[in-house]
Amino acid sequence: MQNGLWEATYEISLDCGDHFKRVGNSREALEVLMTCWPRPAGKKFKVAKLACLGALRGKVSSVVAAQAFLNAAREVGLLRT
């Protein structure tokens, strides 16, 4: 299983903005997607989940996984700017 750090670290807000988490690799992103993502999950969530899982298996680049996670976070307004 690969851990491949992303070129950037993204900070997302959780629990209505009360908590923040930094995500800097596909393993961390998949953990967030699976444990604390708001429901119902959108289409970009599904793409991000598959991309991060693929990156951990070495079948998807970490750049693609990072972009998919970023898109999903933007879709639900979790990306902290």
C-alpha positions in Angstrom: 0.0 0.0 0.0 1.4 3.4 -1.0 1.2 6.5 1.2 2.5 9.0 -1.4 2.3 12.5 0.0 0.4 15.0 -2.1 2.1 18.2 -3.3 -0.2 20.2 -1.1 -2.0 19.7 2.1 -5.7 20.6 2.2 -7.5 21.7 5.3 -11.2 20.8 5.6 -13.7 21.8 8.2 -15.7 19.2 10.1 -18.6 19.3 12.6 -20.1 22.5 11.2 -16.8 24.2 11.2 -15.9 23.4 14.8 -13.0 21.1 13.9 -10.4 21.2 11.2 -8.3 18.4 9.7 -5.4 18.5 7.3 -5.3 16.0 4.6 -2.0 15.4 2.7 -2.2 11.9 1.2 -4.6 9.4 -0.2 -4.8 7.3 3.0 -5.8 10.3 5.1 -8.3 11.4 2.4 -9.9 8.0 2.3 -10.2 7.9 6.1 -12.0 11.3 6.0 -14.2 10.2 3.2 -15.2 7.0 5.0 -15.6 8.3 8.5 -16.7 11.9 8.6 -18.1 12.9 5.3 -21.5 14.6 5.3 -24.4 12.5 3.9 -25.8 12.2 1.4 -22.6 11.9 -0.5 -22.5 13.4 -4.0 -21.1 12.2 -7.2 -17.7 13.8 -6.6 -17.5 11.9 -3.3 -17.7 8.6 -5.1 -15.1 9.7 -7.6 -12.8 10.8 -4.8 -13.3 7.5 -2.9 -12.4 5.4 -5.9 -9.4 7.6 -6.8 -7.9 7.5 -3.3 -8.5 3.8 -3.1 -6.8 3.4 -6.5 -3.9 5.5 -5.4 -3.4 3.3 -2.4 -3.4 0.3 -4.6 -0.9 2.0 -7.0 -3.3 2.1 -9.9 -4.1 5.9 -9.8 -1.6 8.7 -9.4 -1.5 10.7 -6.2 -2.1 13.9 -8.3 -5.4 12.5 -9.6 -6.5 11.4 -6.1 -5.6 14.8 -4.6 -7.6 16.6 -7.3 -10.6 14.3 -6.8 -10.6 14.8 -3.1 -10.3 18.6 -3.6 -13.3 18.6 -6.0 -15.3 16.5 -3.5 -14.5 18.8 -0.6 -15.5 21.9 -2.7 -18.7 20.2 -3.7 -19.9 20.0 -0.1 -18.3 23.1 1.2 -15.7 21.5 3.4 -12.6 23.1 2.0 -11.2 25.7 4.3 -9.9 28.7 2.5 
